[in-house]
Amino acid sequence: MRIAILLLLAALPLQAGAASFDCAKASHAVERLVCANPTLSKLDEDLALAFRQRLALVLDRNALRGQQKDWNGVLRSRCAKGCPAAEVEQQYRDQIASLRGAWEEAWSDSYKTNEPGWLELTVKDAAGFSFRLLRSHVDEQDVALCRLPAEGAAPLLARLHDEQHAQWSEGGCTLDFTLERDARGGVTAIGIASRGCEKHCKDGRRLDGRYTSENNWVAGNQ
């Protein structure tokens, strides 16, 4: 039987693909329970698939790996001496539902500036992501110095040209996104260069910046 994410060692970083283990080598109480329970075994496979699908969409893959590792670690800790199958099943179902839901990502260029910019985005598919951009003063965060889209409007859609570049353009305003990736394909920073977007800012300010991750997704079982 192939066991997926649950059997990853908690001390190791989670990989994009599910690890497989021989149930004969299962040592943890939850591992043994999963191996012996067809429903849990199937949920373990479903969880692995949901994780891989979500990992392929999010830009901040390191934060997602961290969330999944935390979920796994909490489950193993709580059930170190055993747990009812129904309780473990619910933990699986909740995490699968979370992975299949909407994941908004938060990025900022707040380093050494009194006017930080905030980028909120949700990857829709391999073709692009929806986003909002806001710049405000650190002491007056309710006052927008730059805002895209307008307050109350729907998020905008940036189109990915390739793994490193995306763009949004409308009404003469263009944003070029540069995605800096690590060796595992995760985005570590997002560079934004704007052209013709002055009408969306006050007093000549710009939306340009190098945005880094503010994501710290908490596992649902914490």
Beta strands, then each sheet from edge to edge (+ up, - down):
strand 1: 105-108
strand 2: 117-125
strand 3: 128-137
strand 4: 140-148
strand 5: 156-160
strand 6: 165-170
strand 7: 173-181
strand 8: 187-195
strand 9: 209-213
sheet 1: 4+ 3- 2+ 1- 9+ 8- 7+ 6- 5+
end
